[in-house]
Amino acid sequence: MRRGSVACPGLVATEFTGFHGPRTPEQSAATAIRLATLPGGGPTGSCFEDDGVFPW
């Protein structure tokens, strides 16, 4: 069984947030792209942000 991971995009300036937020959609997509392109056997079962694993 393969375990999943989640990515925390941060507060993104989009229509949903009324364009309030310090991050652009492009900045926030970087973590999701990094996770999506990891080789098989990469880290799983964690919440990731720009700097790595989100401590929660």
VOVO-984480 format. One record per atom (N, C-alpha, C): residue in three letters; z, y, x. Coordinates in steps of 0.02 Angstrom, whole numbers, padded with zeros to 5 digits, always signed. Atoms other than C-alpha are relative to their C-alpha. Example, Ala and Ser with C-alpha at 12.3 -4.5 7.8 and 13.67 -1.06 7.14 Angstrom:
ALA+00000-00059+00045/ALA+00390-00225+00615/ALA+00000+00060+00045/SER-00003-00059-00042/SER+00357-00053+00684/SER+00037+00055-00039/
This chain:
MET+00000-00059+00042/MET+00000+00000+00000/MET+00000+00062+00045/ARG+00005-00062-00038/ARG-00046+00172+00065/ARG+00043+00054-00033/ARG-00042-00054+00026/ARG+00080+00313+00045/ARG-00037+00066+00006/GLY+00032-00065+00000/GLY+00024+00489+00004/GLY+00042+00054+00032/SER-00034-00059-00026/SER+00070+00660+00068/SER-00017+00059-00045/VAL+00014-00062+00037/VAL+00076+00833-00007/VAL-00006+00057+00050/ALA+00008-00059-00041/ALA+00025+01001+00063/ALA+00027+00061-00038/CYS-00027-00061+00029/CYS+00119+01163+00029/CYS-00045+00059+00022/PRO+00046-00053-00020/PRO-00010+01305+00024/PRO+00034+00068+00010/GLY-00033-00065-00004/GLY+00119+01445+00016/GLY-00021+00044-00059/LEU+00017-00047+00053/LEU+00101+01598-00096/LEU-00069+00029+00014/VAL+00070-00017-00012/VAL-00086+01626-00112/VAL-00022+00055-00048/ALA+00026-00055+00041/ALA-00169+01786-00175/ALA-00061-00025-00039/THR+00054+00024+00044/THR-00272+01715-00320/THR+00009+00032-00069/GLU-00006-00026+00068/GLU-00304+01761-00500/GLU+00063-00027-00034/PHE-00059+00032+00029/PHE-00164+01640-00548/PHE+00064+00039+00016/THR-00060-00037-00021/THR-00036+01745-00450/THR-00009+00076-00009/GLY+00013-00072+00007/GLY-00111+01913-00502/GLY-00021+00031+00065/PHE+00022-00021-00067/PHE-00181+01925-00325/PHE+00057+00028+00041/HIS-00059-00018-00040/HIS-00003+01947-00258/HIS+00016-00060+00044/GLY-00016+00053-00048/GLY+00031+01844-00104/GLY-00029+00018+00067/PRO+00022-00019-00067/PRO+00015+01860+00083/PRO-00056-00043+00029/ARG+00049+00047-00028/ARG-00108+01716+00105/ARG-00066+00001-00040/THR+00065+00007+00032/THR-00294+01701+00069/THR-00010-00074-00018/PRO+00015+00071+00014/PRO-00363+01542-00010/PRO-00024-00038+00062/GLU+00024+00032-00061/GLU-00449+01506+00156/GLU+00057-00020+00046/GLN-00058+00015-00042/GLN-00285+01515+00251/GLN+00038-00060-00028/SER-00038+00053+00032/SER-00200+01401+00127/SER-00036-00067+00000/ALA+00039+00062-00001/ALA-00341+01273+00129/ALA+00004-00035+00067/ALA+00001+00030-00067/ALA-00319+01242+00315/ALA+00043-00063+00004/THR-00044+00059-00002/THR-00173+01120+00292/THR-00031-00058-00038/ALA+00031+00053+00040/ALA-00262+01022+00156/ALA-00060-00030+00038/ILE+00057+00025-00038/ILE-00418+01009+00264/ILE+00023-00042+00059/ARG-00027+00038-00057/ARG-00316+00953+00414/ARG+00024-00069-00023/LEU-00024+00064+00025/LEU-00232+00817+00311/LEU-00056-00045-00024/ALA+00056+00040+00026/ALA-00394+00761+00230/ALA-00043-00029+00055/THR+00043+00024-00055/THR-00478+00737+00398/THR+00038-00038+00053/LEU-00037+00041-00048/LEU-00340+00640+00485/LEU-00031-00070+00003/PRO+00025+00069-00005/PRO-00392+00470+00551/PRO+00046-00047-00039/GLY-00041+00051+00033/GLY-00331+00313+00463/GLY+00063-00013+00040/GLY-00063+00013-00034/GLY-00150+00275+00503/GLY+00037+00063+00018/GLY-00034-00063-00014/GLY-00104+00459+00512/GLY+00066+00005-00038/PRO-00065-00007+00033/PRO+00063+00525+00450/PRO-00007+00002-00077/THR-00001+00001+00073/THR+00103+00494+00266/THR+00071+00007-00025/GLY-00066-00001+00031/GLY+00246+00513+00145/GLY+00041+00062+00014/SER-00036-00062-00016/SER+00290+00693+00190/SER-00034+00059-00034/CYS+00028-00062+00025/CYS+00262+00871+00132/CYS-00017+00043+00061/PHE+00023-00036-00059/PHE+00158+00971+00257/PHE-00015+00073-00017/GLU+00019-00070+00003/GLU+00134+01157+00287/GLU-00035+00017+00066/ASP+00036-00021-00061/ASP+00050+01258+00427/ASP+00031-00028+00064/ASP-00034+00019-00063/ASP+00180+01213+00559/ASP+00017-00074+00004/GLY-00015+00071-00002/GLY+00191+01028+00517/GLY+00037-00021-00063/VAL-00037+00026+00058/VAL+00316+00938+00405/VAL+00046+00054-00027/PHE-00042-00048+00035/PHE+00402+01049+00277/PHE+00070-00031-00009/PRO-00067+00029+00004/PRO+00591+01020+00291/PRO+00032+00012-00068/TRP-00032-00005+00066/TRP+00657+00986+00117/TRP+00040-00058-00012/
